[in-house]
């Protein structure tokens, strides 16, 4: 979808916009099912990248210490617990720039993928930058989808990261698509970007070929010690508008209400679900940031009459960011 089309949708009266996005949602998805995803940090801190939003960057003093990669036993136990709690996607995050074929850490990741895939779950990973060789081996090990967010618009990207480029992100996505894995790709809002930057992000996502199978919409969690520590919370109506336009532009993708839900009211989350969001992260922590507790999420879904998506309609993913 082109930028002008996205802009026209976005700037409609709010009720007109979400009525349209709801209609698109009901054409492609069950209106009362929400996918729950669990996220685990399997390697925390010490990342060499300077992403301004990230508390795990070694460039900033955030109090997050560098840790080693968790053991396979620890990761497998966490995956089993998440599945027992109703997760249909299990995501793991590793604070790396990327991985290369033949390295010890890449071999350990492949071993993790093989172990998790034996639990009867499909696997999605994100390891930062990868190339065609790594993508092929990940797919052969059992990976079905790879998470690699574009974060923001091409124009605003240099304001957020200097240690890699927007095209570096696109190159990884291209390698993933060439391997036959599907792509999970979204962005972060609330970093100081304009509403036009957000729509440009959706333009990029909607013109990927094929489009992403899932689109996480993250609201910045302003982390102490990072350059974006003082950024205010995102306006709820701007978020709802973006969710609605994402649903219209990417009708077949899961639109995930991802990081930042602790700063969104229950009423705001309800509007996002109505507008087209049909996936959330659950658990009390997302990598290093807080997330609503499982019981609170279950209570909200129950009050809204929404159901946890059944396992036969989706998969559990292991995402390494």
C-alpha positions as CSV (number, residue, x, y, z in Angstrom):
1,X,0.0,0.0,0.0
2,X,1.3,3.5,-0.9
3,X,2.0,6.3,1.6
4,X,-0.8,8.5,0.3
5,X,-3.4,5.7,0.7
6,X,-2.2,5.0,4.2
7,X,-2.4,8.7,5.1
8,X,-6.0,8.9,3.8
9,X,-7.0,6.0,6.0
10,X,-5.2,7.3,9.0
11,X,-6.7,10.8,9.0
12,X,-10.3,9.8,8.7
13,X,-12.6,10.4,11.7
14,X,-11.6,7.8,14.3
15,X,-14.9,5.9,14.3
16,X,-15.0,5.6,10.5
17,X,-11.4,4.3,10.5
18,X,-11.9,1.6,13.2
19,X,-15.2,0.6,11.6
20,X,-13.3,-0.1,8.4
21,X,-10.5,-1.9,10.1
22,X,-12.9,-4.0,12.1
23,X,-14.7,-5.1,8.9
24,X,-11.3,-6.1,7.3
25,X,-10.4,-8.0,10.5
26,X,-13.6,-10.0,10.5
27,X,-13.2,-10.9,6.9
28,X,-9.8,-12.6,7.6
29,X,-9.8,-13.6,11.3
30,X,-12.0,-14.8,14.1
31,X,-13.2,-11.7,15.9
32,X,-13.0,-13.2,19.3
33,X,-9.6,-14.9,19.3
34,X,-6.3,-13.5,20.6
35,X,-2.9,-15.2,20.2
36,X,-0.8,-15.1,23.4
37,X,2.9,-15.1,23.1
38,X,5.6,-15.6,25.8
39,X,8.9,-13.8,25.6
40,X,12.1,-14.9,27.3
41,X,15.5,-13.2,27.3
42,X,18.0,-16.1,26.7
43,X,21.1,-13.8,26.5
44,X,20.8,-10.4,28.3
45,X,22.9,-7.3,28.0
46,X,26.3,-6.4,26.4
47,X,25.0,-5.7,22.9
48,X,27.4,-3.8,20.7
49,X,24.7,-1.9,18.9
50,X,23.7,1.6,19.9
51,X,19.9,1.4,19.5
52,X,18.7,4.4,21.4
53,X,15.6,2.6,22.9
54,X,17.5,-0.5,24.2
55,X,18.6,-0.9,27.8
56,X,20.8,-3.9,26.7
57,X,23.2,-1.7,24.6
58,X,26.7,-1.6,25.9
59,X,26.8,2.0,24.9
60,X,24.6,3.1,27.8
61,X,24.7,2.9,31.6
62,X,21.3,1.3,32.4
63,X,22.2,-1.2,35.1
64,X,21.7,-4.2,32.9
65,X,24.7,-6.5,33.2
66,X,25.9,-8.8,30.4
67,X,24.9,-12.4,30.9
68,X,25.7,-15.6,29.1
69,X,23.4,-17.6,26.9
70,X,21.0,-19.7,29.0
71,X,21.3,-23.5,29.0
72,X,19.1,-25.6,26.8
73,X,17.5,-27.1,29.9
74,X,16.5,-23.7,31.3
75,X,15.1,-22.6,27.9
76,X,13.2,-25.9,27.3
77,X,11.6,-25.7,30.8
78,X,10.5,-22.1,30.2
79,X,8.9,-23.2,26.9
80,X,7.0,-26.0,28.5
81,X,5.7,-23.6,31.2
82,X,4.6,-21.1,28.6
83,X,2.8,-23.8,26.7
84,X,1.1,-25.0,29.8
85,X,-0.1,-21.4,30.5
86,X,-1.7,-21.2,27.0
87,X,1.0,-19.5,25.0
88,X,0.9,-20.3,21.3
89,X,4.1,-18.5,20.6
90,X,7.2,-18.7,22.7
91,X,9.7,-16.0,22.0
92,X,13.3,-15.8,23.3
93,X,15.6,-12.7,23.0
94,X,19.4,-12.6,22.7
95,X,21.2,-9.3,22.8
96,X,23.4,-9.8,19.8
97,X,24.3,-7.8,16.6
98,X,23.9,-11.0,14.7
99,X,25.2,-14.5,14.2
100,X,27.4,-16.2,11.6
101,X,27.5,-19.7,10.3
102,X,30.2,-21.8,12.0
103,X,30.4,-19.8,15.2
104,X,29.9,-21.5,18.5
105,X,26.9,-19.4,19.5
106,X,25.2,-20.1,16.2
107,X,25.7,-23.9,16.7
108,X,24.2,-23.6,20.2
109,X,21.2,-21.7,18.8
110,X,20.6,-24.5,16.2
111,X,20.7,-27.0,19.1
112,X,18.1,-24.9,21.0
113,X,15.9,-24.8,17.9
114,X,16.0,-28.5,17.5
115,X,15.2,-29.1,21.1
116,X,12.2,-26.7,21.2
117,X,10.8,-28.0,17.9
118,X,10.6,-31.5,19.5
119,X,8.0,-30.1,21.9
120,X,5.5,-30.2,18.9
121,X,5.8,-26.4,18.4
122,X,6.8,-24.5,15.4
123,X,9.8,-22.2,15.9
124,X,10.4,-18.5,15.1
125,X,13.8,-16.9,15.9
126,X,15.5,-13.6,15.6
127,X,19.2,-13.3,16.1
128,X,19.9,-9.9,14.6
129,X,21.6,-9.8,11.3
130,X,21.9,-13.1,9.3
131,X,22.7,-13.9,5.7
132,X,21.5,-16.6,3.3
133,X,23.7,-19.4,4.8
134,X,22.4,-18.8,8.3
135,X,18.8,-18.5,7.1
136,X,19.0,-21.9,5.3
137,X,20.5,-23.6,8.3
138,X,17.9,-22.2,10.7
139,X,15.1,-23.4,8.4
140,X,16.7,-26.8,8.2
141,X,16.8,-27.0,12.0
142,X,13.1,-26.3,12.2
143,X,12.6,-22.6,12.1
144,X,9.4,-21.5,10.3
145,X,9.5,-17.7,10.9
146,X,12.2,-15.1,11.7
147,X,11.6,-11.9,13.7
148,X,13.5,-8.8,12.5
149,X,11.8,-5.4,13.1
150,X,12.4,-2.4,10.9
151,X,11.8,-0.3,14.0
152,X,10.8,2.9,12.3
153,X,10.9,4.7,8.9
154,X,13.9,4.8,6.7
155,X,14.1,8.5,7.1
156,X,14.0,8.5,10.9
157,X,16.2,5.4,11.4
158,X,19.6,7.2,11.6
159,X,18.2,9.2,14.6
160,X,17.8,5.9,16.5
161,X,20.7,3.7,15.4
162,X,24.2,4.5,14.0
163,X,25.9,1.1,14.2
164,X,23.9,-0.4,11.3
165,X,21.6,0.9,8.6
166,X,18.0,0.5,7.6
167,X,19.2,-1.4,4.5
168,X,21.0,-3.8,6.8
169,X,17.6,-4.7,8.3
170,X,16.1,-5.2,4.8
171,X,19.0,-7.4,3.7
172,X,18.4,-9.7,6.7
173,X,14.7,-9.8,5.8
174,X,15.5,-10.7,2.2
175,X,17.7,-13.6,3.3
176,X,15.0,-14.9,5.5
177,X,12.4,-14.7,2.7
178,X,14.7,-16.4,0.2
179,X,15.1,-19.3,2.6
180,X,11.4,-20.0,2.7
181,X,10.9,-18.8,6.3
182,X,8.1,-16.4,7.0
183,X,8.9,-13.0,8.5
184,X,7.7,-11.4,11.7
185,X,8.4,-7.7,11.4
186,X,7.1,-4.5,13.0
187,X,8.1,-1.3,14.6
188,X,8.4,0.9,17.7
189,X,6.5,4.1,18.2
190,X,7.0,6.9,20.8
191,X,10.7,7.4,20.0
192,X,10.2,11.0,18.8
193,X,9.2,10.1,15.3
194,X,6.3,11.8,13.5
195,X,3.0,10.2,12.5
196,X,4.3,10.3,8.9
197,X,7.3,8.2,10.0
198,X,4.9,5.6,11.4
199,X,2.9,5.5,8.2
200,X,6.2,5.2,6.2
201,X,7.0,2.2,8.4
202,X,3.7,0.6,7.4
203,X,4.4,1.4,3.8
204,X,7.6,-0.5,3.9
205,X,6.0,-3.5,5.7
206,X,3.1,-3.7,3.4
207,X,5.3,-3.7,0.3
208,X,7.5,-6.6,1.5
209,X,7.1,-9.6,-0.8
210,X,5.6,-11.6,0.7
211,X,4.2,-9.4,3.5
212,X,5.1,-10.2,7.1
213,X,3.1,-13.1,8.7
214,X,3.0,-11.0,11.9
215,X,3.5,-7.3,12.7
216,X,4.4,-6.4,16.3
217,X,3.5,-2.8,17.2
218,X,5.7,-1.8,20.1
219,X,5.2,1.3,22.2
220,X,8.5,2.6,23.6
221,X,9.3,1.6,27.1
222,X,11.4,4.5,28.1
223,X,14.4,2.9,29.9
224,X,16.5,4.9,32.4
225,X,20.0,5.4,31.0
226,X,19.1,5.3,27.4
227,X,18.9,8.4,25.1
228,X,15.1,8.0,25.0
229,X,14.6,7.8,28.7
230,X,12.5,11.0,28.9
231,X,10.1,10.3,26.0
232,X,6.4,10.6,27.0
233,X,3.9,7.8,26.5
234,X,2.2,7.4,23.1
235,X,-1.2,9.0,22.8
236,X,-3.7,6.2,22.9
237,X,-5.7,7.5,19.9
238,X,-2.6,7.6,17.8
239,X,-1.9,4.0,18.7
240,X,-5.4,2.9,17.9
241,X,-5.2,4.7,14.5
242,X,-2.0,2.9,13.7
243,X,-3.3,-0.5,14.7
244,X,-6.4,0.1,12.5
245,X,-4.3,1.2,9.5
246,X,-1.9,-1.8,10.0
247,X,-4.9,-4.1,9.9
248,X,-6.2,-2.6,6.7
249,X,-2.7,-2.5,5.1
250,X,-1.8,-6.0,6.2
251,X,-5.0,-7.9,6.4
252,X,-3.5,-11.4,6.6
253,X,-0.9,-10.6,9.3
254,X,-1.3,-11.0,13.0
255,X,-1.1,-7.5,14.4
256,X,0.6,-7.8,17.8
257,X,0.0,-5.3,20.6
258,X,3.5,-5.8,21.9
259,X,5.8,-3.9,24.3
260,X,4.4,-1.0,26.3
261,X,1.1,-2.4,27.4
262,X,1.8,-1.4,31.0
263,X,1.4,2.2,29.9
264,X,-1.9,1.5,28.1
265,X,-5.2,1.5,30.0
266,X,-7.6,-1.5,29.8
267,X,-10.0,0.6,27.8
268,X,-7.2,1.6,25.4
269,X,-6.2,-2.1,24.9
270,X,-9.9,-2.9,24.3
271,X,-10.0,-0.3,21.5
272,X,-6.8,-1.8,20.0
273,X,-8.4,-5.3,19.9
274,X,-11.5,-3.9,18.3
275,X,-9.5,-2.1,15.7
276,X,-7.6,-5.2,14.6
277,X,-4.9,-6.3,17.1
278,X,-5.2,-10.1,17.6
279,X,-2.0,-11.0,19.4
280,X,-0.2,-10.0,22.6
281,X,2.8,-10.9,24.7
282,X,2.0,-12.2,28.1
283,X,4.1,-12.7,31.2
284,X,5.3,-10.2,33.7
285,X,8.5,-9.3,31.7
286,X,9.5,-8.6,28.1
287,X,13.3,-9.0,27.9
288,X,14.1,-6.2,30.4
289,X,10.8,-4.3,30.5
290,X,7.7,-4.8,32.6
291,X,4.6,-6.4,31.1
292,X,1.1,-6.9,32.5
293,X,0.8,-10.0,34.7
294,X,-0.8,-13.1,33.3
295,X,-3.8,-13.0,35.6
296,X,-4.5,-9.4,34.6
297,X,-4.4,-10.3,30.9
298,X,-6.7,-13.3,31.4
299,X,-9.2,-11.1,33.3
300,X,-9.2,-8.4,30.6
301,X,-9.7,-11.0,27.8
302,X,-12.5,-12.6,29.8
303,X,-14.3,-9.3,30.4
304,X,-14.1,-8.5,26.7
305,X,-15.4,-11.9,25.7
306,X,-12.1,-12.8,23.9
307,X,-10.7,-16.3,23.7
308,X,-7.1,-17.5,23.8
309,X,-6.4,-18.8,20.3
310,X,-6.4,-22.6,20.1
311,X,-3.0,-24.3,19.4
312,X,-4.3,-26.0,16.3
313,X,-4.5,-22.6,14.6
314,X,-1.0,-21.2,15.3
315,X,2.3,-22.1,16.7
316,X,4.8,-21.4,19.5
317,X,7.7,-19.4,18.4
318,X,11.2,-19.0,19.8
319,X,12.4,-15.5,19.0
320,X,15.9,-14.4,19.8
321,X,16.3,-10.7,19.7
